[in-house]
Amino acid sequence: MMKRIAILGSTGSIGQSALKVIRHLKEQFQVKALVAKNNIDLLEIQAKEFQPEIIAVENEEKAKELKKRLSSFRIVSGTEGINEAATYPDVDLVLSAMVGFAGILPTVHAIKARKQIALANKEVMVAAGEYVRKLADQYQVPLIPVDSEHSAIFQCLQGAPLSSVQRVILTASGGPFLNRPLEELKNVTVDEALTHPNWRMGAKVTVDCTTLMNKGLEVIEAHHLFNIPIEKIQVLIHPQSIVHSFVEYIDRTMLAQLAIPQMTIPIQYALTYPEKRESFHPPFDFTKNSTLNFYLPDPIRFPCLGFAYTALEEGGSMPCYLNASNEVLVERFIKGNISWKEIAIKLEKLIGRHHVNKMVSLEEIFEVDAMARAEAINI
């Protein structure tokens, strides 16, 4: 049976990889909707190849320009247009791959429309984890993780009761600054931070990997996705990025998911779930990947990981506040307005003065997000 797909964030790293998978398994999928922010040059190419029934562009001026180029396509714009694409009637599965907080609202609308969700946007579960988890349960919508680490956990947990889980171990490559002397971290450049040793990702995620905030956000996401208590979630540095996560059970047996560091692998699993299909990657070569190392993260080098654990422990509005503040600080670093080390320094100050409140509605989540962004811009 052919699956009908909507891709939210089709011009981003995850979106492009997803289309590569769909191109490979073209008999299995039909692209019904494409959503992008403003990269209409690439979106035009994608539209001509995959022939979606609806295209949404966040930037309204860019949407008008694209309409001139693709007059035969249905093109919508803005928040309403994105939500329309996310809830398009002929769609079975929505790949939520928009960058940052912007992915929350269309994902919520897709859940309410009872679409199966392939979740690549970790901020959805970080900023609005409790709300989205309850909503997905209410509408009986499966949330299939796309992140390599959460995909690994998802696969290792298949058929196992949570009561049998001793701990979950998320792996992190450590990024490009894992072994750089601490005194040299004050001189980190944007180009250095955007060059990851193992993965090819978007700018924001790549910078988060250098501070280990990406892994901290994944800890929060794992808690909400799998209902795993924080004390059972651990992080290990694994420079080779071959083991994507472990699950240890109470009998001290462990399951691990291994694969080369290519996002097309977990994306394909999320799109084809519960089935597995032939990959276009060659078989894994153990002789070329015979050494696997694991280390505890250095809290001095990677303080942002600790901030994420603290945010999850405090709960309420703190994870949302942390996520938004970090997003703004990373953007300021990429633009050259603050140094790499100042991301953690300013983030610690911001979360240290935030007064936690209980969030029960989507409106409150948006209010906390807006407040955090305003404060992170001005600190």
URJO-V646984 format. One record per residue. RES is the residue in one letter. PSI is psi as a letter, one per 40 degrees, with the letter a starting at -180 (999 if undefined). Layout:
{{RES PSI} {RES PSI}}
//
This chain:
{{M h} {M h} {K h} {R h} {I i} {A h} {I h} {L h} {G f} {S d} {T e} {G a} {S d} {I d} {G d} {Q d} {S d} {A d} {L d} {K d} {V d} {I d} {R d} {H d} {L f} {K d} {E e} {Q d} {F i} {Q h} {V h} {K d} {A h} {L h} {V h} {A i} {K c} {N e} {N g} {I e} {D d} {L d} {L d} {E d} {I d} {Q d} {A d} {K d} {E d} {F e} {Q f} {P i} {E d} {I h} {I h} {A h} {V h} {E d} {N h} {E d} {E d} {K d} {A d} {K d} {E d} {L d} {K d} {K d} {R d} {L g} {S d} {S e} {F i} {R h} {I h} {V i} {S i} {G a} {T d} {E d} {G d} {I d} {N d} {E d} {A d} {A d} {T e} {Y h} {P d} {D e} {V h} {D d} {L h} {V h} {L h} {S g} {A f} {M i} {V h} {G a} {F d} {A e} {G e} {I d} {L d} {P d} {T d} {V d} {H d} {A d} {I d} {K d} {A e} {R f} {K i} {Q h} {I h} {A h} {L h} {A e} {N h} {K d} {E d} {V d} {M e} {V d} {A d} {A f} {G d} {E d} {Y d} {V d} {R d} {K d} {L d} {A d} {D d} {Q d} {Y e} {Q f} {V h} {P h} {L h} {I h} {P i} {V d} {D h} {S d} {E d} {H d} {S d} {A d} {I d} {F d} {Q d} {C e} {L e} {Q h} {G e} {A h} {P i} {L d} {S e} {S e} {V h} {Q d} {R i} {V h} {I h} {L h} {T i} {A h} {S d} {G e} {G a} {P e} {F e} {L d} {N e} {R h} {P h} {L d} {E e} {E e} {L e} {K e} {N e} {V h} {T i} {V d} {D d} {E d} {A d} {L e} {T g} {H i} {P d} {N d} {W i} {R h} {M i} {G i} {A d} {K d} {V d} {T d} {V d} {D d} {C d} {T d} {T e} {L e} {M d} {N d} {K d} {G d} {L d} {E d} {V d} {I d} {E d} {A d} {H d} {H d} {L d} {F e} {N f} {I h} {P i} {I d} {E e} {K e} {I h} {Q i} {V h} {L i} {I h} {H g} {P d} {Q e} {S f} {I d} {V h} {H d} {S i} {F i} {V h} {E h} {Y i} {I e} {D e} {R e} {T i} {M i} {L h} {A i} {Q h} {L i} {A i} {I i} {P g} {Q h} {M e} {T d} {I d} {P d} {I d} {Q d} {Y d} {A d} {L d} {T e} {Y h} {P e} {E i} {K i} {R i} {E h} {S i} {F e} {H i} {P i} {P i} {F h} {D h} {F d} {T d} {K e} {N f} {S e} {T h} {L h} {N i} {F h} {Y i} {L i} {P i} {D h} {P d} {I d} {R d} {F g} {P d} {C d} {L d} {G d} {F d} {A d} {Y d} {T d} {A d} {L d} {E d} {E d} {G a} {G b} {S e} {M d} {P d} {C d} {Y d} {L d} {N d} {A d} {S d} {N d} {E d} {V d} {L d} {V d} {E d} {R d} {F d} {I d} {K e} {G e} {N d} {I i} {S i} {W d} {K d} {E e} {I d} {A d} {I d} {K d} {L d} {E d} {K d} {L d} {I d} {G d} {R e} {H h} {H h} {V h} {N i} {K h} {M h} {V e} {S i} {L d} {E d} {E d} {I d} {F d} {E d} {V d} {D d} {A d} {M d} {A d} {R d} {A d} {E d} {A d} {I d} {N e} {I 999}}
//
